[in-house]
Structures are given as structure tokens and as C-alpha cells.
Amino acid sequence: MSKILLVDDDVDLAELIKTKLTAEGHQVFVINTGDGAFEYAKQVRPDICILDIMLPGTTGYNICRKIRKDPELYRCAILILTALGEEPEILHGLEQGADDYLVKPFKLERLMDKIASLNALLGAIDNRNRVSGLPGTDAIKREIGHQLARGAAIAAVYIDMVGFKGYAMAKGNEGHNRALEFMSKMLVSLTRGMGIYECYVAHMGGEHFVILLTLEDYERFTNALVDTFDQRVKELYERNEVDRGYITTTDKRGQEVRCKLMKLSVGVAHTQYRNYKSAKKMFEVLAQVRQMAQPGETGSVVFVDRRRTDR
């Protein structure tokens, strides 16, 4: 079960919550003031922090921000409690790095549902794709949200392997796995080879990958990525397939189909010109720039969003 830190100035409510959570097998620590809560969190190192917004001393918002900026507490799941329940207050809490919220008053059963969801989230973050060995969608979105809450200058790079489906159809399950392993290893080795250690590589599933980089690293990385991929992708094909520039397979109707050699479609969204409030907003822009990055005959393509507006 989980190690949980509860920060709430309502002593009676805090005791009630502690009793319920303890009965469910969780280890619970309680502090009834904002002052000293962050230091107590450093001592406890909880899996989950239940954090009231309105506290004597330091506010819940400030504690949330400090937790997200601390490398030892960074992965802690945060549930904010709010008495007002108004959208601006809730959104502000989520923008500070909270994972979820609960409006007071609430039933204890509802709180237990939230705790279960946060535990599931933490479990999902640790899951790795069986082929690529990389974390997935939940992990990268949470990482982006946390980086935005920290005010970090970041770039999210969405990578599509265009032509992957045709390749997998022609080469079967073995080829499917080989291509994904090829891509995941390239992303990891390229970052290390370039000395880029502040990054987070994720596999969204299928031919879709995302890598989170610092703002200063994304341009040289994407340039190196498309050059390296276009040179090395030939390793996945037979010599005659490379020479003619395509592979052949059959579609569901039994008709022969020609599939061009794989290229990359790379879309970039970054914080240089936009003040993103959430990972969701950043992914909305990534969805747009992916459509703009259409590979041509000359090779893989990178499209960077450079529009100036708040999101």
C-alpha cells in the first residue's frame, strides 16, 4: 500500500481521513499547517500527498510547487483539496503540478477512489512497452505537466515513423518488433552520444514516440535525428528493396501494394513563444504540427511551431 502525507488544518477531518486510510492498509502521516509541510514531506518522502489549498502559513499552492521542483519528491502524486470548488482555483492547482483534485465536503469513499486512481497512475508511469522498453503516454504527459509547473524551458518532440504500418505488414511480427527496437535504441543512443542527459523518451504506442528536451537542445537533436534515421533506416531493408525505394506487400483485398521506405515526421512544440498551462495544451499543438511535417522524396521532415500566443 501507499505512504501518504496529509496536509490539512481541519484536525477532526484529518483524523477521520487518517483512520480510514490506515484501515485500508496505507501508512499515513499528518501535519495541520502549511509551515513545515514541505520539510515534513522531505522527511517522509510519500508516494501520495493530500494537500489542502487554504492552510495557515504557507499555502497549498506553494507547497505543491516546491514538491514539483524537488528532485527527491518529484514523482510524488499530489491530490489537492479545495473548499471553493471553482474552476479557476482548481485549474491553478493543476497548473502548479497537482495530479487531481477533490472538492470539500466529500465522502470518504470518493477520497478512496481518488487514492486508487493515483496509485494506478503511479503504476502506469513505471510500466514499460514490452518491445521498446520505454515508458508510455501517461508517463510523458505527466512529465511534461511537471516540467511546465516548474517553469522549465522545454520542447516536446513528436516522432512518427511514416511507412511503419506497411513495413510491419510486409515483414510480419518480427519486422514490427525489429523496427520499434531500432527506433527506441536510436533515440536513447543519440541523446547519450550527443551529451543530452536532460531528456525523457517515451513510446506512445505503434509508430509514435515523444521525447522531451530542454529548449536549447531540441534543434540540434532533431537535425541529428532525421539525418541519422535517413542514413540508417536502410539497415531494416533488403538490398534490392533499398535500390528500388519501396517494399511490396498485399492489402486485405489481396492486392499488391507498394510501400515507400520509412521516413520520419517530426513535430516540435516548445515554450519559447508560448506559455503553456498544461501538457494537454502542448499535445494539442503537437497534433497540429505533426500534420505539417509531411516527409517528401528527399527524406524525413521536421516542423517546429513558432507561433506566439498563450495556451
C-alpha positions as CSV (number, residue, x, y, z in Angstrom):
1,M,0.0,0.0,0.0
2,S,1.0,3.7,-0.2
3,K,2.8,6.0,2.1
4,I,0.6,9.1,2.3
5,L,1.2,12.6,3.7
6,L,-2.0,14.5,4.6
7,V,-1.7,18.3,5.0
8,D,-4.9,19.8,6.3
9,D,-5.6,22.3,9.1
10,D,-9.0,20.7,10.0
11,V,-7.8,18.5,12.8
12,D,-11.0,16.5,13.0
13,L,-11.2,15.8,9.3
14,A,-7.5,14.9,9.2
15,E,-8.0,12.4,11.9
16,L,-11.1,10.9,10.2
17,I,-9.1,10.6,6.9
18,K,-6.1,9.1,8.7
19,T,-8.3,6.5,10.4
20,K,-9.9,5.5,7.1
21,L,-6.7,5.3,5.1
22,T,-4.9,3.4,7.9
23,A,-7.8,0.9,8.0
24,E,-7.2,0.4,4.2
25,G,-3.6,-0.5,4.9
26,H,-1.9,2.8,4.0
27,Q,0.8,4.4,6.1
28,V,-0.4,7.9,6.9
29,F,1.5,11.0,8.2
30,V,-0.4,14.2,9.1
31,I,0.6,17.8,9.6
32,N,-2.0,20.5,10.3
33,T,-0.2,23.6,9.0
34,G,1.4,24.8,5.8
35,D,4.6,25.9,7.6
36,G,6.9,22.9,7.8
37,A,4.8,20.8,5.5
38,F,7.4,20.7,2.7
39,E,10.2,19.9,5.2
40,Y,8.0,17.1,6.6
41,A,7.4,15.8,3.1
42,K,11.2,15.7,2.6
43,Q,11.5,13.6,5.7
44,V,8.6,11.2,4.9
45,R,9.0,11.0,1.1
46,P,5.4,10.0,0.5
47,D,4.0,8.2,-2.6
48,I,0.9,10.5,-2.4
49,C,0.4,13.9,-0.8
50,I,-3.2,15.0,0.1
51,L,-2.8,18.8,0.2
52,D,-5.4,21.3,1.3
53,I,-5.2,24.6,-0.6
54,M,-6.1,27.0,2.2
55,L,-3.7,26.5,5.1
56,P,-2.3,28.6,7.9
57,G,1.2,29.7,7.0
58,T,2.4,28.6,3.5
59,T,-0.5,27.9,1.1
60,G,-1.1,24.5,-0.6
61,Y,-0.1,26.1,-3.9
62,N,3.3,27.0,-2.7
63,I,3.9,23.5,-1.2
64,C,2.8,21.9,-4.4
65,R,5.3,24.0,-6.4
66,K,8.1,23.2,-4.0
67,I,7.4,19.5,-4.2
68,R,7.5,19.5,-8.0
69,K,10.8,21.4,-8.0
70,D,12.4,19.0,-5.6
71,P,14.3,16.0,-7.2
72,E,13.6,13.8,-4.2
73,L,9.8,14.4,-4.2
74,Y,9.3,15.0,-7.9
75,R,7.4,11.7,-8.6
76,C,5.0,12.1,-5.6
77,A,1.4,12.1,-6.7
78,I,-0.5,15.2,-5.4
79,L,-4.2,15.4,-4.7
80,I,-5.4,19.0,-3.8
81,L,-8.4,19.6,-1.6
82,T,-10.4,22.8,-2.2
83,A,-13.3,24.2,-0.3
84,L,-14.4,26.6,-3.1
85,G,-14.5,24.2,-5.9
86,E,-14.4,26.9,-8.5
87,E,-12.8,26.2,-11.8
88,P,-10.1,28.9,-11.7
89,E,-8.9,27.7,-8.3
90,I,-8.9,24.0,-9.5
91,L,-7.1,24.9,-12.7
92,H,-4.5,26.9,-10.8
93,G,-3.8,24.0,-8.6
94,L,-3.3,21.6,-11.5
95,E,-1.0,24.1,-13.2
96,Q,1.2,24.1,-10.1
97,G,1.7,20.4,-10.6
98,A,-1.2,18.6,-8.9
99,D,-2.4,15.4,-10.4
100,D,-6.0,15.6,-9.3
101,Y,-8.4,17.5,-7.0
102,L,-11.3,16.8,-4.6
103,V,-13.9,19.4,-3.6
104,K,-14.8,19.7,0.1
105,P,-17.1,18.4,1.6
106,F,-16.6,14.9,0.2
107,K,-17.4,11.4,1.1
108,L,-14.6,9.2,2.2
109,E,-15.5,6.6,-0.5
110,R,-14.8,9.4,-3.1
111,L,-11.4,10.0,-1.5
112,M,-10.6,6.3,-1.6
113,D,-11.5,6.3,-5.3
114,K,-9.0,9.2,-5.9
115,I,-6.3,7.4,-4.0
116,A,-6.8,4.3,-6.1
117,S,-6.6,6.4,-9.3
118,L,-3.4,8.0,-8.2
119,N,-1.9,4.6,-7.3
120,A,-2.9,3.4,-10.8
121,L,-1.3,6.5,-12.3
122,L,2.0,5.8,-10.4
123,G,1.9,2.2,-11.6
124,A,1.3,3.2,-15.2
125,I,4.2,5.6,-15.1
126,D,6.5,2.7,-14.2
127,N,5.2,0.4,-17.0
128,R,7.4,-0.1,-20.0
129,N,6.5,-1.0,-23.5
130,R,7.4,-4.7,-23.9
131,V,9.1,-4.1,-27.2
132,S,10.8,-0.7,-26.9
133,G,11.4,-0.8,-23.2
134,L,10.2,2.8,-22.9
135,P,7.6,4.4,-20.7
136,G,4.2,5.3,-22.3
137,T,1.6,8.1,-22.7
138,D,0.7,8.6,-19.1
139,A,4.4,9.0,-18.1
140,I,5.3,11.5,-20.8
141,K,2.2,13.7,-20.2
142,R,2.8,13.8,-16.5
143,E,6.5,14.6,-17.1
144,I,5.6,17.5,-19.4
145,G,3.0,18.7,-16.8
146,H,5.6,18.7,-14.1
147,Q,8.2,20.5,-16.2
148,L,5.6,23.2,-17.1
149,A,4.8,23.6,-13.4
150,R,8.5,24.1,-12.7
151,G,8.6,26.8,-15.3
152,A,11.2,24.9,-17.3
153,A,12.1,25.9,-20.9
154,I,11.2,22.7,-22.7
155,A,10.5,21.3,-26.2
156,A,8.2,18.3,-26.8
157,V,9.2,16.4,-30.0
158,Y,6.6,14.1,-31.5
159,I,8.1,11.4,-33.8
160,D,6.1,9.4,-36.3
161,M,7.7,6.5,-38.3
162,V,5.9,7.2,-41.6
163,G,5.6,3.9,-43.6
164,F,5.8,1.7,-40.5
165,K,2.4,0.1,-41.0
166,G,3.3,-1.0,-44.5
167,Y,6.7,-2.3,-43.3
168,A,5.1,-4.3,-40.4
169,M,2.5,-5.7,-42.9
170,A,5.3,-6.9,-45.2
171,K,7.7,-8.1,-42.6
172,G,5.3,-9.6,-40.0
173,N,5.6,-9.5,-36.3
174,E,9.3,-10.0,-36.3
175,G,9.7,-6.9,-38.6
176,H,7.3,-5.0,-36.5
177,N,9.3,-5.5,-33.3
178,R,12.6,-5.0,-35.1
179,A,11.6,-1.6,-36.4
180,L,10.4,-0.4,-32.9
181,E,13.6,-1.7,-31.3
182,F,15.6,0.1,-33.9
183,M,13.8,3.4,-33.3
184,S,13.8,3.2,-29.5
185,K,17.5,2.4,-29.4
186,M,18.3,5.2,-31.8
187,L,16.6,7.8,-29.7
188,V,18.3,6.7,-26.5
189,S,21.8,6.3,-28.0
190,L,21.5,9.5,-29.9
191,T,20.8,11.6,-26.8
192,R,23.6,9.9,-24.9
193,G,26.0,10.3,-27.8
194,M,25.2,14.0,-28.1
195,G,25.6,14.5,-24.3
196,I,21.9,15.3,-23.8
197,Y,21.0,14.0,-20.4
198,E,18.1,16.3,-19.5
199,C,15.6,14.4,-21.6
200,Y,12.7,12.0,-21.3
201,V,12.0,9.4,-24.1
202,A,8.6,7.8,-24.3
203,H,6.8,5.4,-26.7
204,M,3.1,6.3,-27.2
205,G,2.4,3.0,-29.0
206,G,2.8,1.8,-32.5
207,E,5.0,4.1,-34.6
208,H,4.6,7.1,-32.3
209,F,7.3,8.3,-30.0
210,V,7.8,11.5,-27.9
211,I,10.9,12.9,-26.4
212,L,11.0,15.8,-24.0
213,L,14.1,18.0,-24.3
214,T,15.4,21.3,-23.0
215,L,14.7,24.3,-25.2
216,E,18.4,24.7,-26.0
217,D,18.8,21.0,-27.1
218,Y,15.8,20.3,-29.4
219,E,17.1,21.9,-32.6
220,R,20.4,20.1,-32.8
221,F,18.8,16.9,-31.7
222,T,16.0,16.9,-34.3
223,N,18.5,17.7,-37.0
224,A,20.8,14.8,-36.0
225,L,17.8,12.5,-35.6
226,V,16.5,12.9,-39.1
227,D,20.0,12.7,-40.6
228,T,20.8,9.6,-38.6
229,F,17.5,7.9,-39.3
230,D,17.6,8.5,-43.1
231,Q,21.1,7.1,-43.2
232,R,20.5,4.0,-41.0
233,V,16.9,3.0,-41.9
234,K,18.3,1.1,-44.8
235,E,19.5,-1.5,-42.3
236,L,15.9,-2.6,-41.9
237,Y,15.6,-3.5,-45.6
238,E,17.0,-5.9,-48.2
239,R,19.5,-4.5,-50.7
240,N,17.0,-4.8,-53.6
241,E,14.3,-3.0,-51.6
242,V,16.7,-0.1,-50.9
243,D,17.7,0.1,-54.6
244,R,14.1,0.4,-55.8
245,G,13.0,2.6,-52.9
246,Y,10.0,0.5,-51.8
247,I,8.8,-2.8,-50.5
248,T,5.8,-4.8,-51.7
249,T,3.0,-6.4,-49.6
250,T,-0.6,-7.3,-50.1
251,D,-3.6,-5.5,-48.6
252,K,-6.7,-7.0,-47.1
253,R,-8.2,-7.5,-50.5
254,G,-5.2,-9.5,-51.7
255,Q,-3.9,-6.7,-54.0
256,E,-0.2,-5.9,-54.2
257,V,0.7,-2.6,-52.6
258,R,4.0,-0.7,-52.8
259,C,5.2,0.9,-49.6
260,K,8.0,3.5,-49.6
261,L,10.9,3.2,-47.3
262,M,10.2,4.6,-43.9
263,K,10.9,8.3,-43.1
264,L,10.3,10.4,-40.0
265,S,7.6,13.0,-39.5
266,V,8.9,15.2,-36.6
267,G,6.7,17.9,-35.0
268,V,8.0,20.2,-32.3
269,A,6.1,22.3,-29.7
270,H,8.2,24.4,-27.3
271,T,7.9,27.1,-24.7
272,Q,9.9,29.8,-26.3
273,Y,6.9,31.7,-27.7
274,R,4.0,30.1,-25.9
275,N,3.1,30.0,-22.2
276,Y,1.6,26.5,-21.9
277,K,-0.6,25.9,-18.9
278,S,-0.8,22.1,-19.2
279,A,0.5,19.0,-21.0
280,K,-2.9,18.7,-22.7
281,K,-2.5,22.1,-24.4
282,M,1.0,21.2,-25.5
283,F,-0.3,18.0,-27.1
284,E,-3.0,19.9,-28.9
285,V,-0.3,21.9,-30.6
286,L,1.8,18.7,-31.3
287,A,-1.2,17.2,-33.0
288,Q,-1.3,20.3,-35.3
289,V,2.4,20.4,-36.1
290,R,2.5,16.6,-36.8
291,Q,0.1,17.3,-39.7
292,M,2.5,19.9,-41.1
293,A,5.6,17.6,-41.0
294,Q,5.0,15.5,-44.1
295,P,8.0,13.7,-45.5
296,G,8.8,14.1,-49.2
297,E,11.0,12.3,-51.6
298,T,14.1,13.9,-50.1
299,G,13.7,12.4,-46.7
300,S,12.4,13.0,-43.2
301,V,10.9,16.3,-42.2
302,V,10.9,18.5,-39.0
303,F,8.3,21.1,-38.5
304,V,8.6,23.5,-35.5
305,D,5.7,25.5,-34.1
306,R,6.8,29.1,-33.9
307,R,3.5,30.9,-33.3
308,R,3.4,33.4,-30.5
309,T,0.4,33.1,-28.2
310,D,-0.5,31.9,-24.7
311,R,-2.0,28.5,-24.4
